[in-house]
Amino acid sequence: MNNSPGNSKYRKLRAFLFDVDGTMSDTERDGHRVAFNRAFDEFGIDWHWDVDTYGKLLAVTGGKERMKFYADKFLDQDRLPDNLETLIPELHQAKTRHYTELLSTGAIPLRPGVERLINEARQRGFRLAITTTTTPANVTALLTHTLGADAIGWFEVIAAGDIVPAKKPAPDIYYYTLTTMKLSADECIAFEDSANGIKSSKGADVNTIVTINDYTRDDDFDTACLVLDQMGEPDRPFTVIKGNADGHTYLDCDLVIKLHQQYTAS
């Protein structure tokens, strides 16, 4: 495979870096939100996150951090449990268990085009990685229940959860992935769905393709290579929200290579 556009300064595209929640699967509204509420019920806590509230909480990445933010910004002090600091990690463990149970029922499928693009990238020799703030257990559960148990091994790096101290929008998760894979930023392309996600990827100088969802459609994606409503399928075309898809109707490796060439060539 020859990706070179004939520029001596050009870096060949070598790796696809995937965010998970909202990018690979619409996990937030009908997955994580539901699991949080089930954990609250399990612990007898009078908290409930409706769809609109959860949309506001998504400004903060990381489940434990999201609960702390909710307690600080949305609740009166008299509604806070006395043992909040020790309770939050326990709630998060319960939430992860409820989330994986939801995944096991098949209730949270991959978004259109994700499985097809991953399979094509593997066939064409691209290296794959996960770059996410969700926990490793959540990543494993999603991949296993949607792509099969072998899918874990398809990803050279699964950078997830607390593997770095500063979560998105900090670029740390991308720096970690690039360092671990021994790649430069311009040898990779990222797939994200949110403002926090693209701040993280672009903070590490990784060019990024965005697929929005209901929670992120109004986010700022000015620095993205391309913004789509979804990756699309041959029989289910995407809608271009920003950028030039060069006549393509679904995201495949050829389009990803073109965008990489366009945004890395000097």
Secondary structure, 3 states (H helix, E strand, C coil): CCCCCCCCCCCCCCEEEECCECCCECHHHHHHHHHHHHHHHHCCCCCCCCHHHHHHHCCCCCHHHHHHHHHHHCCCHHHCCCCHHHHHHHHHHHHHHHHHHHHHCCCCCECCCHHHHHHHHHHCCCEEEEECCCCHHHHHHHHHHHHCHHHHHHCCEEECHHHCCCCCCCCHHHHHHHHHHCCCHHHEEEEECCHHHHHHHHHCCCEEEEECCCCCCCCCCCCCCEEECCCCECCECCCEEECCCCCCCCCCHHHHHHHHHHHHCC
